[in-house]
Amino acid sequence: MSGITGIFRRDGRDVNPVSIKKMNDKIAHRGPDGSRTWCEGPVAFGHQMLHTTQESLHEILPFQDENSGLVITADARIDNRKELAPKLGIEDKEHVSDSYFILKAYEKWGEKCPEELLGDFAFAIWDKKKETLFCARDHMGVKPFYYYLSDGIFLFASEIKSLLTFKDSLDVNLNEIKVAYHLIPIITDRQSTFYNNIFRLPASNSLNMEFNKLEMKKYWELDPNLEIFFDNQDDYYIKFRELFEESIKCRLRSIHPIGFELSGGIDSSSVVMMAKKILSKNDVNIHTFSLIFKEIKETDESYYIKKIVDTGGIIPFYLAGDSISPFYAVNDILSYQDEPLETPNMALIWKLYEKMNLQGIRVIIGGHDGDSILYKGENYLSELFICFKWSKLIKEIQSISNGGIIEFFKIYVSKVLFELLPAFHRLWLKYRGVRNEKDFVNINKDFIRDLDLKQQYKIMELDPKKAAKTSKKIHYYYITLATHQKIFEMMDKFASPHSIEPRHPMMDKRLVEFCYAVPTYIKYDNGWGRLLARLGLGDLLPNEVQWRRGKRNFFHVFKRNLLLFEREYLDDLIYNNKFIRKYVDCKELPKIYNRYIDGIEGADSIDIWKSAILAIWLENTSSKEII
């Protein structure tokens, strides 16, 4: 986790060195180990350095290669150095930086170079001989990349705040469509931000730019037809284990203590136990960080966390989350995030990163998002029904229901009938008095009409999910959701103020492709999802974790603490806040709030949260005269 900035004057004018320094200084928190800029003619690069690997100690960025005329700035960790070295004619030694591998890959393969790279990266290369700027972002979008583009100038940075140093001369204002996407929410948008004309470079995309020409290209996407078949069923689990172990090894390259997020779920537990196996050869203890809840048992995962810790070789650190307000450090968090957040658990995450920083952690490894990658069985039962595999369907429902007739019927209705007859599902929800997500009851009706939000929601959210009718298609849908990129960006900006680099082994490209391509029955069978991990890592996981069903979430503590700690602020927000009146239905929101206070089923505290966070962000941003 470092930081990059850059300016390309497309009008041919020289860049003022003061300008790139201002941009770079704005993200100084990303670079406690050094800050540099490079400026020549119409192009300037900046870099903020965070040392995490041995190779980064020898890295100087921005870097200019005199022989090739290439200049690079990068926030990157390249995982296939060993395979690339002979192809590029360089050594895989600690004095050779990851950014140099990228530069030489570009020299050899040009704009196709990202296709040859594995790892997490966001970089820009200026080719002085061709007068071409090339930028790319990694396959899954772990490393952030934001940009502003006009006919005269192109700006890029790891964080939006760097671009806003030029707010007085840029055409930037509030992007109201993004406000709508926040409130609804619409989660399939990969490119826009809360600022008009400031964009994200989407995951697995590159930009190739000349003075009067621009081309954006998607260099990789998961092949929806990808399939892998082995003769022996056990071979699938052996191969998964091999790929999973490699994905962990790649992310253990660090010169500082590594921390591991341990929630008690099968994903984070699998990461911790595999890392422990790998590091045990070096007699290294694992440092884990967990949230526990002594008062709110519906959220607490201490039982499962303890099962992992009790296997030995682990130094655990715990943060009690019961008494943390959801608005703890809210102004600091939103300042670093640059945009409103949808996650109601941001204060818990922030506090956990504070604890990691105090323990000297520079790299944190977690299990996001094993639910999507490993597959939990979505649409599988309805697929069995459609394909007339009714005998198998009955066995699957019996496995889940444990033989209970009433539970069997409930599962059949919810997992088969509701999936096949969505109109019946809507009628059932209406009968139960439960809100449907697309009712938009919390949003200003004029705002809905002016932006045609119901149609946008249908096209961007409902239709893609409805089209994913088979188990393979729904697995593809969840793996390729824009939510992953958004969460990676969010986690990056939680970590950067604490000088920590997040790494995500579940999102290793090789692992993602394999988990998607294997047959469904290898991933889900007899009522059990995520079988690749359960069976592939069975000797590593305690039985209670390996065969646990479901997972508790943070909603219970959020729902309680939002009122417990922030009632006075919420009262003022709901009835008096002027910043959200244009976007929120000020007649309906108090009704939702009162139902939430009274504990009425269907009253959504998330609506209150999203409105509150939007109000705080708009007020803070307005005070800085950005919007």
N, C-alpha and C positions, 0 to 999 in steps of 0.2 A: 504494500500500500504506500504509494508515493503520490505525487501530484504533477500534472502536466498542464501547460498553458501554451497558447500560440496565436500568432497574428499573421495573416496573409493579405497584403494590400493588393487586391485584384485590379486596382486602378494604376498599379505600377509605381506608386509613390513610396518613398523610403519610410520604414517604420521608425518612429521615435523610440529610442531605447528606454526612455522613461515610461512609456506605455506598457511594455512587456513587464517591466519591473513592478508596476502597480498591479497588474493582473496576477503576477506570481506571488507578490507579498500578500495578496488577499487570501491565499490558501497556505499561508506559512505553517499552520497547524498540521499540515500533512507532511512536513519535511523537517523534523527536528535534527536531522543529520546533515543538513546542507541545502543551500539554495543557489542556483545559478541561472543565468540567462545567456542567450546567444542572439545576436541581431546582425543582419546583413541585408542591405537593400530592402526589398518589399516583404521580407519574411523575418519573423522573430519567434524563438522558442523559449520556454521557461521550464524549470523543473524544481520540485521540492523532494528531497531524498529522505526516505525511511529505510534504514538498513535492516533487513530481515534474513538475508542469506549470506553465505560466505562470499559468493560472487559479487554481491552488491557492494561489498567493502572496496572493491576495485573499480567500481562503476563511476564514470563521470558523465553526467548528463546536464544539458544537451551535449551530444558528442558529434564532432565533425570528422569524417574520414577523408583525408586529403587526397587519397588515390582515386576514390570513386566519385568524389564531389557530393556525397550524401551526408545529410545532417539528420539526427534522430533525437526525439525526446519520447520517453516511454514510461508507463507504469505497468510493469510486466513481470511475470514468472513463467518461464518456458520449461515445460516438463519433458519434452523429447529431445533434449540436448544431445544425448548419447547417439540417437539415430541421425540427428541432423549433422553432427560434427563431420563425419566422413564425406557427406554430400556437399558440404560447404567448404571443405578443405581447411577447417580450423580445429583446435583442440578443445575437448571437453574438460577444461581445467578451471580451477577457481579464479584465476586471474582473467578469464574470459567472461564478460558479463552477459546476462540474458539479452540485453538490448543490442549487443553486438551480434548475437545470433540472429536477431530480427533484421538488423541492417544488412547482414550478409545474405539472408534469405531473400530480402527484397532485391538485392543486387543480382541474385541468380534467377529468381522467378518473377520479379516485377510484381504487378498487382495480384498475382496468384499466390503470393507468399503466405497469406493467412491460412490458406488451405493446407499448408505443410506444417503449420505450428500447432502444438498442443499446449494448453495451459490457460492462464488468465492474463489478458493484455488489453491495453489501450495505447496506441502509439501514433505518432505522426513522423513522416520522413519527407524532407525537402530535397528534391533532386535538382541540384544547381545546374547541371548540364542540360536537362530537359525542361527546366523551369516548371516542375510539376510537384504538387503537394499530394502525398498519399497518406490516408488515415484509415485505421481499422480498429475494430473492437472484437473481443473474443467470442467464441461460439455461443456461449450461454449468457453473456452480458454481465459477467462478474465485475469487471472493471468499468467504471463510468466514463462517459464521453459526451459532453454537451457542446453545442455550437450555435453561433449566430452567423447568418449568411445574408449578404446583400450584393448588389452589383459591384460595389466598391471595396468590400472588406469581408473577410472570413475570420471569425474568432473561434477558438476552441479551448476547453478547459475540463478539468476533472469535476469542477463544481460550478454551478450557475453564478455564484457570487463573483467569480472572477470576470465573467462576461459583463456583469452589471457595473463594473468600475467605469464603463463607457456609456452608462445609461443616458447621459445628457446628449450624446451624439448618435444614439441608436434608436431605431423605430421599435421600441419595446413598451408594451403595456399589458394589462391583465388579459389573459386568455379565458374568457368566460365559458367557453365550451369545456375547458379542463375543470373549471369550478363545477359544472354540471356532472362531469364524469366522477368527480370526487363524491358528490352527494348521492348519486344513484345507487351504487357505483357502476361504472363501466371499466372493466379491467383488461380489455383486449387492446387498448391503445398503447403502442410501443414507442411513439416518436414525439408526441407533443409534450409541452411543459405548461406550467401556469403562466408563462409569458409568451405572448405572440412573438413569433420570429426567433425564439430560442427553442432548439430541438435537442432530442436525444439522438445519437447515432444508434440505431437498433442493434441488438446482439447479432453476431455473425454477418455484419455489414461492413463495407469499406467505402471510402470516398476517394475518388481520383479527380484532382482539380488543377486546371490551368487558369491563366488570367481570364479567359473568356469562355471557359468550358467546365462543366461539372458532370460527373457520372457517379451515381450511387449504385452499388452492386451487392447483392446477397451472395456471399461466397460459399455458404453452406446452409443446408436445412435437413432436418431429419426426413429420410425417405419414408413416406407412408406405406410403401409396399415392401419395406425391408423385412426379411424373414431369415431365421436361422434354425436349422434342424440338425440334431445329433441322433445317432442310432441308439445310444444308451441314455436313459433319462438322467442318471447320476451325472453325466458329463455336463449338463446344463449348470448344475450347482457347483461343480468343480471349476468350470470356466468363470462363473460369476465370482467365486471366491478369488480366483487369480486376478481378475480385473479390479475387484474391489480392493484387494491388497495393494495392487500397483497404484491405484488412485490415492490411497492413503500415503504410500511411500513418497509419491511426488510432492505431497503437501507437507511433509515432515522436514523439508530442507530449511533449516533455520539456525541462526547463531545465537538466538535468544530462547528463553523458556517458552514452550508452547502450551497453550491452554486448550481445553476441550469442553464444549458445551455438553452437559449431561442432563437431559430432561427426564430420563427414565423410560422414554419410548424406545422402540426397537431400532429406530434410525440412529439416534445419537449413541445409544448403547453399542450398536454394531461398530460405529466409528471408534469409540473408546477402546473396545475390546480388541479390535484388529490392530490399532495403534500400539496398545500395550504389548501384544504379541511381537510386533516388529521391534519395538524399542527394548524389550526385555533382554535382547542379545547384548545391548549396551549397558544393561543394569540402570536404566533410566526410569524414574517414577513418572506417572501420568498426573498432571494437574487438571482436575475437573472443576467446573463452575456450574452450580445448580441453584435454581429458585425453589424454595420450599415455603409451605404455608401451614403454620401451626394452628391457626384459627379456622381456616376455611378448608375443610377436608375434601370438599368436592373438587378442589383444584390441586391439592397436594399429591405429589408423586414420590414422596420420601421413601416409601416401601420399595419401589422398583429401583430408585437411585441407590439405596443401601445395598440391594442385591448385587449391583455392579461394583460398588466400592468395596464390598466384603470379599471380592475375589482377590484382593491384595494388589500391591504395587501402585496404588492410587492415592494421591494426596488431594482430598476433597475440600472445596471451598463452597460455603453456602450463603445465600442471601435470603433472609426472611422477607417475603413480599407482602405480608398481611397489612402493614401499616404505611405502605407507600402510596401516596396520592397519584392518580393517573395524570395529574397536571404537574408533578414534580419536575422542576427544571424546564418547564415547557418553553419558555422564551429562548433559552440556550439551545434546546433541541431543535426548535423550528429555525433558529438562526443558522445552525449548521446544515439542516436538511434543505433549506432554501424553498421548500414547498410544504403545504399541509400534508399530514399523514393520515392514513385511514386506520392504521393499527392502534387499538386501544391500549396496547401493552408497552408503549414507547418508554414510559418512565421506568418500568421494570428492566427493560433492556439497557437503558442508559445507566442505571445503578449497577447493573451487573458488569458493564464495561469499566465503570469506575473502580470496581473491586479488582478486576483483572489488571488494570493499570497499576494499582498499588502493589500487586504481586510481581511486577516486572514482566508481564506477558507482552510479547510483541506480535505473536501469531495466535489466532484462535480458530479452531477447526470444529465445525458442527455437522449436523445431519440433514440440513435443508436440501431438497424436499423429497425425502424418501417416500412419502405417501404417493407422490405423483410418479416417481421413477419405478418403484417396486410394484405398483398396482395393487389396489385393495379389492378389486372385484366389481367395479362399477359396470352396470349394464349386462353383466354376465348372465344373471338369472333370466332377464327378459330375452336375451339372445338364445338361451336354451329353449325357451318357450316357442319363439318364432321358428327355430330350426327343428321343432318337433322332438327334441331330446327330453321328453317329459320324465322319463325314468331318472335320468341324471338330475333334472331340475328338482324332483321330489327329494332325492338323496341330499342335494345341496341345501335345500330349505330345512330338511330334518337335522342336518349337521349344525346349522345356525340356531335353530329353535330348540335343540336338545330334546326333540321328540314331543314337545308340548303342542297340543292341538290349537289352542288359542294363539300362541306365539307363531305357530306355523301359518295360520291364516293371516295374521298381521304382516308377516314378512312377504307372503304371497301378494297381498294387496299393495304394500308399499314398494316392493322391489320389482314387481312384474306388472300388475294392472296400472299403477300410477305411471310407470315408465312408458307403457304402450298406449295409455289413454289419458293424455295430459289434461283434456277437458274435464274428465272425471276428477282428476286431482285438484283442479281449480275450484270445482264445485264443493269438494270436500273441505278445502281450506276455508272457503266462504262460510260453509256451514259451521265450522269450528271457530269462526271469528278470527282466524289467523291472517295477518297481512301478507299479501303477495308482494314480492320485491318490486315488481314493475308498476305498483299502484301509485308511486311517486307522491304519497300523501304529505311528505315533509317539504316538498319543493314548490316554490312560487309558480302558480298556474300560468301566469304570463311568460315566465322564464321557460317553462315546458313548451308552450306554444311557439314562442319566438324562435327557439332552436330546434323545434321538432324532435324533442328528446325521446318521446315514446317510439318513434320510428328508428331513431339512432340506436336505442336500446335493443329493439327487435333485431336489427341488422347485425349489430356488433356483438350482442350477448346471447340472445335467445336462439337465433337461427343456427349459429355454429354449434352450439351444444345439442340442439335438437337433431342436427344432421349426423351427430356422432352416435349412431344407433347400436353399433356392435361393440364388443369388448375391446377390439383392437383400435377402433376409431375413437372411442372415449379415452383410451390410454394415450393415444396420440394427442388428443385435445388437451389433456391435463399436462402432458410433458411439454407441450409447446405454448402454454399460456404465457402471456406477457407478464403475468404476476411474478414469475421467477426473476425476470430482469428488474422489476420494480423493487422486489425485496432485496436483491443484491445491492442495488443503489442505496437503499435505505440503510442496510447493515454497514455498508462502506462508510456512510456518513455518521453512523453511531460510533464506529471504530476510530475514524481518523482523528478526532480531537483527543483521543486517548493513546495515540501512537500505536495502534494495533491494526494488523492486516487480517481480515477474515478470509478463510479458505473453505471450499465446499466440495468435498470428495464425491458426494452423491451426484454432482453435476458434471463429472468427468465425461467428456464426449464419448469415449470408448464404452464406458459403463452405460450411459444413456442409450446408445444405439443397441447394445446387447440386450438390455432389459426390455426394450420395446420389441425387439425382433423375435424373441423366443415365443413359443406357443403359449396361449392363455392358460392351459391346464398346468403348465410348469410354474406359473405365477400365482394361480388361484385354484384351489381344489378342496373339496370336502369342507367348505365353509371357511377356509383359511386363506387370507390374502398375504401378499408380501412373502411368498414361499421361497423366493430366491435367497433372501436373507435368513429366514427361519431355518431352512434346511442347509443352505450353503455355509452358514456360520454357526450351525447348531452346537459344535463342540466348544465354541467360545462364549456363548451366551448362557447365563443362568436359565434354568428351565422356566422360572416364573416370568422372565422377560421374553424369552423365546416364544412362549405360547400365550402371551397375554392378548386379550382382545381390546380393541379401542385404546383411547388415551384421553386423559383428562385435559381440560384447557383452562385458560386464564379468565374465561368470561365471568365466572362466579365472583372472583375477587374484584374484577373491574366493575361489575354491576353494583357491588356493595360499596366499594371505596369511592366511586364517583360521587355518590350522594353523601357518604360519610364525611368526606374531606372538602367537597367543593359545592355544597348546597347553596351557600350564599352567592358564590360567583355564578352558578347556573341560574339562580333566580333572576339575577340582573341581566344575564345574557338572554334568557328566553323572552323577557318582556321589554328590554330596553336597548339591545344592541343595534346600532344603526348600520353596521357594516354588512350585515347579511340579509337585510330586508328585501333586497332585489332578488335574492336567490332562494330564500327559504319562505315557506308559507307561514306567516306570522300568526295566523289564526289557528292553524293545525298543529304547529309545533308545541304551543302550550298544552294542548290536549294530550299529545304524546307524552309530554313531560309529566303531566299529572297522573296519567296511567302508569308511567314508570315509577313515580313516587309511591303510588298505591299498590305496586306489585302486581298489576293486572297482566294476565298472560297475553302475549302478542304485542305488548308495549315495548318498542325497540330502543334500548338505551344507546345503541350504536348511532341511531339518527341524531340523538342529542349530542353525542360525542363528535360526530363529523361536523355538525353545525358549530359547535363550540371551538373546535380546532380551526375551522375556516375563519371564524370571527377573530380569534386571537392573531392568526397569521395576517389577515387583511389589515387589522389595526396596526400591527407592528410594521408591516410593509408600507402602509400609507404614511406612517410617521417618518419613514426614511425617504419619502418622496420617490419611491420606485414605481408605485402604482397610483 
